[in-house]
């Protein structure tokens, strides 16, 4: 007998191992059209084909029948801003003007702890209802924003990485702080939240233009004091931004050199966007074990540029997919993967379904250095997964019926799918979100 608390029967797809190339991914893909997932103490105990699993089912406990559904590892959002949830779809600007016009005024509100708690609850519910079980999140400059988000994630036993924004120049007076204040508040937040439950702290300088040398030195000091924290910031998103960095930091040849000078590149460092990189910057990312977040919807929405996925593979740089809400236009990883496909098509790169779902699950977990804990259905990993209904509209049903194999079905899902396809979301072995029609 298998000692389990929950058994779920359905179809399953995951990627069994990390890959060094796009071609490797398909060889590691695993699909069971009829399998049983056994859970125990919030973890994956076993995933077996039905014919093998049936003998281990307890006569009284039985199993939950999800046939007709597809179970995937929970989605990993490698870059998202929770305070920008309420300003998603803000019109007409590119990055720097967009920050000044929309972002900074909205972030001002998060000094109010009650307001921060309200948006944090909404944000987390949006992640879960869209099938995202792990995220790397920007908060605001205010410690209240961090406390609110971590409190909500802790309540659900969710794996979440986040941190307070650090910035001490080129921001409105109402979002200003000194490097010393930023260091002190960040240090207190790390001590309060890091490694509590399934939470991790991400030291979060907004980006080089809002950082003085003193602030980046403070970030470096925090990284040295707390080496198992994450580093989360922006890199080379917009051409005007890059020119601004060059003007502010003329002694450095490239944008990434600014961060690297303060030893901020390295394992657990995640740089969002990374669109306009020189080969030397790609090489530095590889050599230091850093990761990048590909944010297709925001890159298109703000007109920032096209992420070069083949170049990322060529330099063997870890990469995850980011929704980047609120410049990103959806919490849905399915819709985000559809946009990633279009970005790739514009560069004559064919992003197949197995690769796309790898980046949104195990590849994203690897980018965050969490692939030992999440990302697939391996025994011992944390039981974070999503239950997908692949045909929730007449068009999807028509198209799904004509799919030849699981890869075509997954491609149709990321092309036509959205949050309506999310039937259930499970976190740490518990069902934390379900379609109201199925409650």
Beta strands, then each sheet from edge to edge (+ up, - down):
strand 1: 6-15
strand 2: 29-40
strand 3: 43-49
strand 4: 64-73
strand 5: 75-81
strand 6: 132-138
strand 7: 159-163
strand 8: 165-166
strand 9: 199-205
strand 10: 230-235
strand 11: 269-273
strand 12: 291-294
strand 13: 318-321
strand 14: 385-388
strand 15: 422-427
strand 16: 430-434
sheet 1: 3+ 2- 1+ 4+ 14- 15+ 16-
sheet 2: 5+ 6+ 7+ 9+ 8+
sheet 3: 5+ 6+ 7+ 9+ 10+ 11+ 12+ 13+
end
